[in-house]
Amino acid sequence: MSEMHEIPERSGTAFRLNKGERLVVIDPRGEQVADLLAFNAHDIDEVISSGRTLDYAETIQLTTGHKLYSNRSSVMLAIEEDTVGRHDFLLTPCSYDTFHHFYPTLPPHRGCFGNLAAALEPYGVTPDRIPVAFNCFMNVPIDGETGKLRVLPPISRAGDFIAFRAAMDLVIGLTACSAPDSNGGTFKPIHYRVEAA
């Protein structure tokens, strides 16, 4: 069995994921979002793309069987298993600016954006290279008539997970999200493991 890693609440990490390896992102306590980014390990100008992915999937409800594409239309990750079925690929990682906008009475936090920037810096990723993340377990229903977005608590329960297969050598950024609304008002860790090809 591969080693389980823990991302403490309101923090992030980055690591290599080789082609063929499987990344399993786990919500150990339930109702906790994990922002995920992917970069081509050999050329960080190639990066996960919400626009390309949603275009090719023809849906915003990404789950088992869907692929996550790069800005160059290459498959980066394939979703192999998903016990939740509700994730977000529209909203950008939370940041100091997010906190000032949505939570003006709370102490500001660098959020997932700041955590990703710090974790990815050793790989040469600068803050301006950080795109929209694939927000594992984030629950963002959309009104079909008005287009209005809402951020509700995740529907994930303790032990739920989503598993991805790497289609190329990648650098992954992954967080335990820091925004109150995204996580039902509490902050919890995220677990992950990397399984051999």
Secondary structure, 3 states (H helix, E strand, C coil): CCCEEEECCCCEEEEEECCCCEEEEEECCECCCEEEEEEECCEEEEEECHHHHHHHHCCCCCCCCCEEEECCCCEEEEEEEECCCCCECCCCCCCHHHHHHHCCCCCCCCHHHHHHHHHHHHHCCCHHHCCCCEEECCECCECCCCCCECCECCCCECCEEEEEEECCCEEEEEECCCCCHHHCCCCCCEEEEEECC
